[in-house]
Amino acid sequence: MSFSIAGKTAIVTGAANGVGLAIARHFAERGANVMFADMDDARLCEEVGKEAAKEENVRYFAGDLRERLTLANLLSATIDAFERVDILVNACRQITPSDPLDPDGDGVEQLLQQNLMTSLRMSQVVAKRMIKQAEAEGQEEAEVGAIINLSSIAARRANPALLGYSVSTAALDQMTRSLAVALAPHRIRVNAVAFGSVLSASLKGALQENSDYRTDIKDNTPLGRIAKPSEVAEAVQFLASDGAGFMTGQIMTVDGGRTLLDPVCAPAH
């Protein structure tokens, strides 16, 4: 089976920075048509503006994906640019601390909206388009599309300071399984990648502020290092490709073995 995604069209949300940007660039470099989507217009323009102007397979869209109209506009922009959509990568995610004992705080609600509902609604909108495409093309056996959600090992580990993030990613995992069953009859696969610490710009900043943090992560990761964004991107590519054609409803863990350790000894970050 092939792991190629060349010629396919992908929407990648959260693509202005971090892991989302790494995935979108990885896909474009491997021949996919990619719509980079994020609410940070300035950052998108800075990162991919020049590429979008000269590369036929790169476009970008700025908007708040928590708004239903924005979701529809993003899909329309993708169809206008590439005429179809085959892959959706929900990489739009937020990590903020929350006080588990604050009844007035709205951090959990905000993260459920950002990390769960945005991905759910985006998946619903794109899945409907994928089904419509298949019907128009008369596809009866070929795969119709693939949806990949970005989750976290925090979904399976207890860290009171990350209550909202843990709850929202756990909900995202269950959404992945539920949509996988719902969309299987339409030949759309839905999977997720749950990762631990990845050397993104935000983590680099945290490591500069606290040198002990790097040691703590490495000591609690059996492979003894922090993942590169490209390693998550490659896992996402696999799930988007024909090579994963019989995989759906799975949460692929990319964490260097971190979740294999006793949670008491290896707190999630």
Order of alpha helices (4+ residues) and beta strands (2+ residues): beta-alpha-beta-alpha-beta-alpha-beta-alpha-alpha-beta-alpha-beta-alpha-alpha-alpha-beta
